[in-house]
Amino acid sequence: MHAEIEASNDGSVAMRLDGEAAQAVLASVMFASRFHKAILPIARSMESWLQGDNGEKKRMLRCQ
């Protein structure tokens, strides 16, 4: 598992994850969304991103 996380002064975070790390992050967000409703929009965005629009793969996910 390999992950690189960079935090910026503006509050944004950039993550570079291998497949195993990405699965762990996704599972954690999905699990947390069951217990904290504020996380639910992030979980839905991640699900939408994974499904893609018309089969198109996206490289960046932005959440606020």
C-alpha positions in Angstrom: 0.0 0.0 0.0 1.4 3.4 -1.0 -0.1 6.8 -0.3 1.2 10.4 -0.7 -0.8 13.1 0.9 0.0 16.8 0.5 -1.9 19.5 2.5 -2.0 23.1 1.2 -2.3 26.4 3.1 -5.7 27.0 1.5 -7.1 23.9 3.2 -7.1 21.6 0.2 -5.6 18.1 0.3 -4.1 16.2 -2.6 -3.8 12.4 -2.4 -1.9 10.0 -4.7 -3.0 6.5 -3.8 -2.2 3.0 -5.2 -5.1 0.6 -5.7 -5.0 -0.9 -2.2 -4.8 2.5 -0.5 -7.6 3.8 -2.6 -9.8 0.9 -1.6 -9.0 1.5 2.1 -9.9 5.2 1.8 -13.1 4.4 -0.1 -14.1 1.8 2.5 -13.4 4.2 5.4 -15.4 7.0 3.9 -18.4 4.7 3.0 -18.3 3.3 6.6 -18.1 6.7 8.2 -20.9 8.1 6.1 -23.3 5.6 7.8 -22.6 7.4 11.2 -22.1 11.0 10.2 -24.5 12.6 7.7 -22.0 15.4 6.8 -19.8 12.7 5.2 -22.6 11.3 3.0 -22.1 13.9 0.1 -18.4 12.9 -0.1 -19.4 9.2 -0.2 -22.0 9.9 -3.0 -19.4 11.9 -5.0 -16.9 9.0 -4.7 -19.5 6.5 -5.9 -20.5 8.7 -8.8 -16.8 9.2 -9.7 -16.2 5.5 -9.6 -19.1 4.8 -11.9 -18.0 7.5 -14.3 -20.1 9.5 -16.7 -20.7 7.4 -19.9 -17.8 5.1 -18.9 -15.3 7.9 -18.8 -12.6 7.6 -16.2 -11.9 10.7 -14.2 -8.5 11.6 -12.6 -9.5 14.1 -10.0 -12.3 14.4 -7.5 -13.0 17.7 -5.8 -15.1 17.9 -2.7 -15.8 20.9 -0.5 
